[in-house]
Amino acid sequence: MTDLLILHLILAFTVGGAWVSSATLIAERYGSALGGLVGGLPAISIVSFLFIGLNQGATTASQATIVFPLALSFTMSFLLVYAVLSERGFPLAFVGALLVWVGLSTITAYLDLRNLFFSVGVFLSVCSVYFYLFKMKMKLPSVAGAKIVYSLAQIAFRALIGGGIVTLAVLSSQLGGPELGGIASSFPAIFSLTLFFTYRTRGMALSRALTKPLFISGGLTAFPYSLLVGYLYPIFGVGLGTVVALSCSVLLVVSAHFLINIRKI
């Protein structure tokens, strides 16, 4: 079990590092819309649910998806708080958003809120309000890409930091029970690192503009994927269940791309 866990963490480090590097480079070179689409895809969720299933069984992984929509609403709160506070500077926005996520997640873990209908209801309600705020009130503009030359050291640094934080998130999802696993699977590791690195390279304009496409992409892909895992794992097992869930997710990614990059909502 220990050797298997170490292998899974190495894979999580690789996936996390590659995803963070790709999302930030795409955002900086091709703009906030495409960068937000890529950064919002459920990389951590896919890896976390897969490894929970492999290490603890398909039933435990399925149970972890019950609290995931609720926890994902906290990740969406992270994005909204960051966007709102960003006008007061990056440190306040970043720390404030993380504290909101930690606070809400801690309360959820303490109260042991494991009810799928409640979890889904909260997520849909929260996202409806947040979409209205992002779209109608904040009206965040898209930011175009720019030609930036990166050194190998810059790319490696992003991959190292991204891989390390994603690995910690995945490890946390493995060590707790189903509820903590579901919460850890929603940790905004890629979101936060994408906002951080783009701020350092291109400034607050791009970093803030990423919040809306990250929100849309994450909501349209991570949320349905968790429901697919919760339904498919007990029926097909971890391996085939993951394949079927990923296959279904292709349509979700296409839908997110259409809304973000074609319709530009």
C-alpha positions in Angstrom: 0.0 0.0 0.0 2.8 2.4 0.9 4.6 1.8 -2.4 1.4 2.2 -4.3 0.6 5.5 -2.5 4.1 6.8 -3.3 3.6 5.9 -7.0 0.3 7.8 -7.0 1.8 10.8 -5.4 4.6 10.9 -8.0 1.9 10.7 -10.7 0.0 13.5 -9.0 3.1 15.6 -8.9 3.7 15.1 -12.6 0.1 15.9 -13.5 -0.1 18.9 -11.2 3.2 20.4 -12.4 2.3 19.9 -16.1 -1.2 21.3 -15.6 -0.1 24.4 -13.7 2.7 25.2 -16.2 0.3 24.7 -19.1 -2.5 26.8 -17.7 -0.4 29.7 -16.8 1.6 29.7 -20.1 -1.6 29.5 -22.1 -3.2 32.3 -20.2 -0.2 34.6 -20.6 0.3 33.8 -24.3 -3.2 33.3 -25.5 -5.3 35.3 -23.1 -7.6 34.9 -20.1 -10.4 33.0 -22.0 -8.4 30.1 -23.1 -6.2 30.1 -20.0 -9.3 30.0 -17.8 -10.8 27.2 -19.8 -7.7 25.0 -19.3 -7.1 26.0 -15.7 -10.6 25.3 -14.8 -10.6 21.6 -15.9 -10.9 19.2 -13.0 -7.3 17.9 -13.0 -7.1 17.5 -9.2 -10.6 16.0 -8.9 -9.8 13.4 -11.5 -6.6 12.4 -9.9 -8.0 12.5 -6.3 -11.1 10.4 -7.0 -9.0 7.9 -9.1 -6.5 7.4 -6.3 -9.1 7.3 -3.6 -10.7 4.5 -5.6 -7.5 2.6 -6.1 -6.3 2.9 -2.5 -9.6 2.8 -0.6 -12.1 1.2 -3.0 -14.7 2.4 -5.4 -17.3 2.8 -2.7 -15.2 5.2 -0.7 -14.4 7.2 -3.8 -18.1 7.4 -4.6 -18.9 8.5 -1.1 -16.3 11.3 -1.4 -18.3 12.8 -4.3 -21.3 13.4 -2.0 -19.7 16.4 -0.3 -17.7 17.5 -3.4 -20.3 19.9 -5.0 -20.6 21.7 -1.6 -16.9 21.9 -1.3 -16.7 23.1 -5.0 -19.0 26.0 -4.1 -16.3 27.1 -1.6 -13.8 27.0 -4.5 -16.1 29.2 -6.5 -16.3 31.5 -3.4 -12.5 31.7 -3.5 -12.6 33.0 -7.1 -15.3 35.6 -6.3 -13.6 36.9 -3.2 -10.3 37.2 -5.1 -12.0 39.1 -7.9 -13.8 41.5 -5.5 -10.7 42.1 -3.3 -8.2 42.3 -6.2 -8.9 46.1 -6.5 -7.2 46.4 -3.1 -4.1 44.6 -4.1 -2.9 41.0 -4.7 -1.8 40.1 -1.1 -5.2 41.0 0.4 -7.2 39.3 -2.4 -5.1 36.1 -2.4 -4.9 35.6 1.3 -8.5 36.7 1.8 -9.8 34.2 -0.8 -7.8 31.4 0.7 -9.1 32.2 4.2 -12.6 32.0 3.0 -12.1 28.6 1.4 -10.3 27.3 4.6 -13.0 28.7 6.9 -16.0 27.2 4.9 -14.2 23.9 4.4 -13.4 23.6 8.2 -17.0 24.3 9.1 -18.2 21.7 6.6 -15.8 19.1 8.0 -16.9 19.8 11.5 -20.6 19.6 10.8 -20.3 16.4 8.8 -22.6 17.6 6.0 -22.9 14.5 3.8 -26.1 14.8 1.8 -25.9 14.8 -2.0 -29.2 16.7 -2.5 -28.1 19.4 0.0 -24.6 19.5 -1.6 -25.9 19.9 -5.1 -28.6 22.4 -4.1 -26.0 24.6 -2.4 -23.7 24.4 -5.4 -26.3 25.3 -7.9 -27.7 28.2 -5.8 -24.2 29.6 -5.1 -23.1 29.4 -8.7 -26.3 31.0 -10.0 -25.7 34.0 -7.7 -22.0 34.2 -8.5 -22.6 33.9 -12.3 -24.9 36.9 -12.1 -22.3 38.9 -10.1 -19.5 38.0 -12.5 -21.5 38.6 -15.7 -23.9 41.4 -14.8 -22.2 43.3 -12.0 -18.5 42.9 -12.3 -18.4 42.7 -16.1 -14.8 41.5 -16.1 -13.2 42.0 -19.6 -11.2 39.4 -21.3 -7.4 40.1 -21.5 -5.5 39.2 -24.7 -2.3 37.2 -24.7 1.2 38.6 -25.2 4.4 37.2 -26.7 6.5 36.2 -23.7 9.7 34.3 -23.8 10.2 31.8 -20.9 13.4 30.4 -19.6 13.6 26.7 -18.8 14.1 27.7 -15.1 10.8 29.6 -15.1 8.9 26.7 -16.5 10.6 24.2 -14.2 9.9 26.5 -11.1 6.2 26.6 -12.0 6.0 22.9 -12.5 7.9 22.3 -9.2 5.6 24.5 -7.1 2.5 23.3 -8.9 3.4 19.7 -8.6 4.2 20.1 -4.9 1.0 21.8 -4.0 -1.2 19.4 -6.1 0.6 16.5 -4.5 -0.2 17.8 -1.0 -3.9 18.2 -2.0 -4.1 14.7 -3.4 -2.3 13.3 -0.3 -4.8 15.0 2.0 -7.6 13.4 0.0 -6.1 10.0 0.6 -5.5 10.3 4.4 -9.0 11.4 5.6 -12.3 9.7 5.2 -14.8 10.2 2.3 -15.8 13.7 3.5 -12.3 15.0 3.9 -11.4 13.4 0.6 -14.2 15.2 -1.2 -13.2 18.5 0.4 -9.5 18.1 -0.5 -10.4 17.1 -4.0 -11.9 20.6 -4.5 -8.9 22.5 -3.1 -8.2 25.4 -5.5 -4.6 24.5 -6.0 -4.5 25.1 -9.8 -6.8 28.1 -9.5 -4.7 29.8 -6.9 -1.4 29.0 -8.7 -2.8 30.2 -12.0 -3.8 33.5 -10.4 -0.5 33.8 -8.6 1.8 33.2 -11.5 -0.2 35.3 -14.0 -0.2 38.2 -11.6 3.6 38.0 -11.2 4.1 37.9 -15.0 1.3 40.1 -16.4 -0.1 41.9 -13.5 -3.6 42.1 -11.9 -5.5 42.8 -15.1 -4.9 39.3 -16.4 -5.1 37.6 -13.0 -8.4 39.1 -12.2 -9.8 38.5 -15.7 -9.1 34.8 -15.3 -11.6 34.4 -12.4 -14.7 34.3 -14.6 -13.5 31.7 -17.2 -12.1 29.6 -14.3 -15.4 29.8 -12.6 -17.4 28.7 -15.8 -14.9 26.0 -16.8 -14.8 24.5 -13.3 -18.5 24.6 -12.8 -19.3 23.0 -16.1 -16.7 20.2 -15.9 -15.7 19.5 -12.3 -19.2 19.4 -10.9 -20.7 17.0 -13.5 -17.6 14.9 -13.4 -18.0 14.3 -9.6 -21.6 13.2 -10.2 -20.4 10.8 -12.9 -17.8 9.3 -10.6 -20.3 8.9 -7.8 -22.7 7.0 -10.1 -20.3 5.0 -12.3 -17.6 3.8 -9.8 -19.9 1.5 -7.9 -21.3 0.0 -11.1 -18.2 -0.3 -13.3 -15.3 -0.1 -10.8 -12.6 2.4 -10.6 -10.8 1.8 -13.9 -13.7 1.5 -16.3 -15.7 4.0 -14.3 -12.9 6.6 -14.8 -12.7 5.9 -18.6 -16.5 6.3 -19.0 -16.5 9.5 -16.9 -13.7 11.0 -18.8 -15.3 10.1 -22.1 -18.5 11.8 -21.0 -16.5 14.8 -19.9 -15.3 15.5 -23.4 -18.8 17.0 -24.2 -18.5 19.1 -21.0 -15.2 20.5 -22.1 -16.6 21.3 -25.5 -19.5 23.1 -23.9 -17.2 25.1 -21.7 -15.1 26.1 -24.7 -18.2 27.1 -26.6 -19.5 29.3 -23.9 -16.2 30.9 -22.9 -14.4 31.3 -26.2 -17.2 31.3 -28.8 -20.2 32.9 -27.1 -17.8 34.8 -24.7 -20.3 34.8 -21.9 
